[in-house]
Amino acid sequence: MIDEVSVSGHRQIGSEFSDNEFDEAYPPGYERHYWHRARAAIVKSYVHTYCGLSDTLLEIGAGRGHYVTVLRKAGFEAYGCDLGDPSVREDEARPFVFPNTDFADLDKDLHDRVTTVLLLDVLEHIEQPSTFIEAIFRAFPALRLLIITVPARQELWSNYDEHYRHYLRYDASELRKLALRSCLSIKSYSYFFHALYVAALLLKKLGMKRDTALGAPKAAWLHTLLGIAFWVESRLLPKDFYGTSLICACAKDLHAPHRPE
């Protein structure tokens, strides 16, 4: 994960994951879990829709680098950085993921080439996300697109959000407000993990707590099928049908006269 950047570009107190939190959230084999299988497919679809193979992609808060691997296998020039110190286990990603590195400290050549930044479950950790987004655009002169995923629906707030120090679970309205504050134009958005919304809401109504550690998959075939099912669900159901996650693609709004306060 990453920390917040102030308007002047200086880092403030970090919210990057500790080693224990990386182990909880990204155990060995996490990439085979249905949640990551489905989300990777959904993110890759957005990238295919809005990016070309000539684009340079950077995932900020890249963790162990699985999504960098997914995108590079799809033919994209993808990189990642993270303020934390996660071990990058996948050989395909290791040369292209930079742990213990703020995005502002990346190589200048990479700064000049990045056209797309991915913030995958990052903004919920940021107290002032519009300030953070402003710093990203300031750091990458060729940047034209953000692809963002966030936990969705504040009514699902739980011990999981508190454990991982979230500030907010987003909905479409909050996303539009953030875009306005950040002078962004939303090209597309959609909730996903729709069926999980029902399960999470039921847990909340029953007063039950969520597991905060992701279990490594034991039945790979089942997770493969579930991943496909959630991918298909994301393609078939309306974008405003509630889910536990939200994805959007945003571009800088060149017609915005000023940043709203």
Summary of the structure (lengths in Angstrom):
residues: 261
radius of gyration: 17.4
end to end distance: 26.7
largest distance: 53.3
contacts: 833
relative contact order: 0.18
helix: 41%
strand: 19%
